[in-house]
Amino acid sequence: MFYTNQSKTPPINLKHFRETPSLNLLSSSIQLIDIHLPSSLDLPPRYHTTKNLPSHLLSALITTFDDAKPAFFTILKTLKPNLVIYDFLQPWVPIVAHEENIEAVLFLTCSAASYSVLTHCINDPNKDSPFQELNFSKDQGDKIIWFLDYTSNGVTNKERFLGCIERSSSFVLIRTSNIIEAKYVDHFCGLVGKEIVPVGPLVQNPTRNDDDEVIMEWLDKKEIVRKS
């Protein structure tokens, strides 16, 4: 979850930001703020993030984030930001923000095609999508339905997703580009009834490792074939 020029997240996430040189360049314009999640025997601090999180602990993580609502509210009242940008797993965030007369906007981190599939399965899972490539087998569809019905702290992912979209102020941000997903962005917009604003892909500066060097050396030895 982000505020205009402040980023609030658990310490385990901020550790990555603070130790990555390319991300440190942003430190002059973004203030990083730790939010300490409630301690739990079921969820050690190293799992206070979805990165490398075992699937069986997802419910515990979401519940822990829900339990951090008072801490979030305190930070919100202290900072008094102009805008809150939030993730789709915390539908209570825009409620708290609006109580303080603060605008809140949802930021979706996957592709427009992915969210189109989720929304389509919520609206009418038995109806085919207008895009053939977005139609899945029954087994795949059942997995999507399972994810949507997955319950944490008494709330399903479907309810969280729809609540976050409904409470987003005016529009929804999404990590994609119209250059590559224009038709899916438009389709998703029609499904949820809100303006979808692509912000482009968030790409880190490329890093090279030993495997990259081996691959590049192998490619350098290959003859370039030009087609007329």
C-alpha positions as CSV (number, residue, x, y, z in Angstrom):
1,M,0.0,0.0,0.0
2,F,1.4,3.4,-1.0
3,Y,0.8,7.0,-0.1
4,T,1.7,9.8,-2.6
5,N,5.4,10.0,-1.6
6,Q,5.4,7.5,1.2
7,S,5.5,3.7,1.0
8,K,4.1,1.7,3.9
9,T,4.9,-2.0,4.1
10,P,6.2,-4.7,6.5
11,P,10.0,-4.6,7.4
12,I,10.7,-7.7,5.4
13,N,9.6,-5.9,2.2
14,L,11.5,-2.7,3.0
15,K,14.7,-4.7,3.6
16,H,14.7,-5.6,-0.1
17,F,14.2,-1.9,-1.1
18,R,16.9,-0.7,1.3
19,E,19.5,-3.2,0.1
20,T,18.9,-2.8,-3.6
21,P,21.1,0.0,-5.0
22,S,18.9,0.8,-8.0
23,L,15.9,1.2,-5.7
24,N,17.8,3.3,-3.3
25,L,17.9,6.0,-6.0
26,L,14.2,6.6,-5.1
27,S,15.0,7.3,-1.5
28,S,15.1,11.0,-2.0
29,S,11.5,11.1,-3.2
30,I,9.9,8.2,-1.4
31,Q,9.8,7.8,2.4
32,L,9.7,4.2,3.5
33,I,7.6,3.5,6.5
34,D,7.6,0.2,8.5
35,I,4.3,-1.2,9.5
36,H,4.8,-4.0,12.1
37,L,2.2,-6.7,11.7
38,P,0.8,-8.5,14.8
39,S,3.1,-11.3,15.9
40,S,1.9,-14.8,15.3
41,L,3.3,-18.3,15.9
42,D,1.7,-19.4,12.7
43,L,3.4,-16.6,10.6
44,P,7.1,-15.7,11.4
45,P,8.2,-12.2,10.3
46,R,10.1,-13.7,7.3
47,Y,6.7,-14.6,5.9
48,H,5.1,-11.1,6.2
49,T,5.1,-10.9,2.4
50,T,3.8,-13.0,-0.5
51,K,7.3,-13.5,-1.8
52,N,8.4,-17.1,-1.1
53,L,5.3,-17.6,1.0
54,P,4.2,-21.3,1.3
55,S,0.7,-21.6,-0.1
56,H,-0.7,-23.0,3.1
57,L,0.2,-19.7,4.9
58,L,-1.6,-17.4,2.5
59,S,-4.7,-17.3,4.7
60,A,-2.6,-16.5,7.8
61,L,-0.8,-13.7,6.0
62,I,-4.1,-12.1,4.8
63,T,-5.6,-12.4,8.3
64,T,-2.5,-10.8,9.8
65,F,-2.8,-7.9,7.4
66,D,-6.4,-7.6,8.4
67,D,-5.3,-7.5,12.1
68,A,-2.9,-4.6,11.2
69,K,-5.9,-2.3,10.5
70,P,-5.5,-0.3,13.7
71,A,-1.8,0.3,13.0
72,F,-2.6,1.3,9.5
73,F,-5.3,3.7,10.7
74,T,-2.9,5.3,13.1
75,I,-0.3,5.9,10.3
76,L,-3.0,7.2,8.0
77,K,-4.2,9.8,10.6
78,T,-0.6,10.8,11.3
79,L,0.6,11.3,7.7
80,K,-2.7,12.6,6.3
81,P,-1.8,11.8,2.6
82,N,-3.7,13.1,-0.4
83,L,-4.0,9.6,-1.9
84,V,-3.8,6.0,-0.9
85,I,-3.0,3.3,-3.4
86,Y,-3.8,-0.2,-2.2
87,D,-3.7,-3.9,-3.1
88,F,-6.7,-6.1,-3.8
89,L,-6.4,-8.2,-0.7
90,Q,-7.3,-5.4,1.7
91,P,-10.8,-4.2,0.9
92,W,-10.9,-2.4,4.3
93,V,-8.1,0.1,3.2
94,P,-10.4,2.4,1.1
95,I,-13.0,2.3,3.9
96,V,-10.5,3.6,6.4
97,A,-9.2,6.1,3.9
98,H,-12.6,7.5,3.0
99,E,-13.4,7.9,6.8
100,E,-10.5,10.4,6.8
101,N,-11.7,12.0,3.5
102,I,-8.7,10.6,1.7
103,E,-9.0,9.4,-1.9
104,A,-8.1,5.7,-2.4
105,V,-7.3,3.9,-5.7
106,L,-6.8,0.2,-6.3
107,F,-3.6,-0.9,-8.0
108,L,-3.7,-4.3,-9.7
109,T,-0.3,-5.9,-10.2
110,C,-1.1,-8.6,-12.8
111,S,-2.3,-8.5,-16.4
112,A,-5.6,-7.2,-17.6
113,A,-6.2,-10.6,-19.2
114,S,-5.8,-12.3,-15.8
115,Y,-8.3,-10.0,-14.1
116,S,-10.7,-10.3,-17.0
117,V,-10.7,-14.1,-16.4
118,L,-11.2,-13.7,-12.7
119,T,-14.1,-11.3,-13.2
120,H,-15.6,-13.4,-15.9
121,C,-15.6,-16.4,-13.6
122,I,-17.3,-14.3,-10.9
123,N,-20.0,-13.0,-13.3
124,D,-20.8,-16.2,-15.2
125,P,-18.3,-19.1,-15.0
126,N,-20.4,-21.2,-17.4
127,K,-20.3,-18.6,-20.2
128,D,-17.5,-18.5,-22.7
129,S,-15.3,-15.4,-22.8
130,P,-15.4,-13.4,-26.1
131,F,-11.7,-14.1,-26.4
132,Q,-11.0,-17.7,-27.2
133,E,-7.6,-17.6,-25.6
134,L,-9.2,-16.7,-22.2
135,N,-11.4,-19.8,-22.2
136,F,-9.9,-22.6,-20.0
137,S,-10.6,-26.2,-19.5
138,K,-13.0,-27.3,-16.7
139,D,-10.1,-28.3,-14.5
140,Q,-8.4,-24.9,-14.9
141,G,-11.7,-23.2,-14.4
142,D,-12.3,-25.1,-11.2
143,K,-8.9,-23.9,-9.9
144,I,-9.9,-20.3,-10.5
145,I,-13.2,-20.8,-8.8
146,W,-11.3,-22.4,-5.8
147,F,-9.1,-19.4,-5.6
148,L,-12.0,-17.0,-5.7
149,D,-13.8,-19.0,-2.9
150,Y,-10.6,-19.3,-0.8
151,T,-11.5,-17.8,2.6
152,S,-9.3,-15.8,5.0
153,N,-10.6,-14.4,8.2
154,G,-14.2,-15.1,7.1
155,V,-13.9,-13.2,3.7
156,T,-13.5,-14.9,0.3
157,N,-11.0,-13.7,-2.3
158,K,-14.0,-12.9,-4.5
159,E,-15.4,-10.6,-1.9
160,R,-12.1,-8.9,-1.3
161,F,-11.5,-8.4,-5.1
162,L,-15.0,-7.0,-5.7
163,G,-14.9,-4.8,-2.6
164,C,-11.6,-3.3,-3.6
165,I,-12.8,-2.5,-7.1
166,E,-16.1,-1.1,-6.0
167,R,-14.5,1.2,-3.4
168,S,-11.7,2.5,-5.7
169,S,-12.1,6.2,-6.3
170,S,-13.3,6.8,-9.9
171,F,-10.8,4.4,-11.6
172,V,-8.5,1.5,-11.1
173,L,-4.7,1.4,-11.8
174,I,-3.2,-1.7,-13.5
175,R,0.3,-2.8,-14.2
176,T,0.1,-3.2,-18.0
177,S,0.2,-1.2,-21.2
178,N,-2.4,-0.5,-23.9
179,I,0.3,-1.4,-26.4
180,I,0.1,-5.0,-25.5
181,E,-3.3,-5.4,-23.8
182,A,-5.6,-2.8,-25.1
183,K,-8.5,-5.3,-25.9
184,Y,-8.2,-6.9,-22.5
185,V,-8.1,-3.5,-20.7
186,D,-11.3,-2.5,-22.5
187,H,-12.9,-5.8,-21.8
188,F,-12.0,-5.6,-18.1
189,C,-13.3,-2.1,-18.0
190,G,-16.7,-3.3,-19.3
191,L,-16.8,-6.2,-16.8
192,V,-16.2,-4.1,-13.7
193,G,-17.8,-0.8,-14.8
194,K,-14.9,1.4,-13.9
195,E,-12.2,3.2,-15.9
196,I,-9.0,1.1,-16.0
197,V,-5.8,3.1,-16.2
198,P,-2.7,1.2,-17.4
199,V,0.5,2.5,-15.7
200,G,2.9,0.4,-17.8
201,P,5.0,-2.5,-16.8
202,L,7.2,-2.0,-13.7
203,V,10.6,-3.3,-14.8
204,Q,13.7,-3.3,-12.7
205,N,17.1,-2.6,-14.1
206,P,18.5,-5.8,-15.6
207,T,21.1,-7.7,-13.7
208,R,23.7,-10.1,-15.1
209,N,24.8,-13.4,-13.6
210,D,27.1,-16.2,-14.6
211,D,24.3,-18.0,-16.5
212,D,23.6,-14.8,-18.5
213,E,27.3,-14.6,-19.5
214,V,27.3,-18.2,-20.8
215,I,24.1,-17.6,-22.8
216,M,25.5,-14.4,-24.3
217,E,28.8,-16.1,-25.3
218,W,26.8,-18.9,-26.9
219,L,24.6,-16.5,-28.9
220,D,27.6,-14.5,-30.0
221,K,28.9,-17.5,-31.8
222,K,25.7,-18.0,-33.8
223,E,25.4,-16.8,-37.3
224,I,22.8,-14.1,-37.9
225,V,20.1,-15.1,-40.4
226,R,18.4,-12.3,-42.1
227,K,15.0,-12.8,-43.8
228,S,14.1,-10.7,-46.8
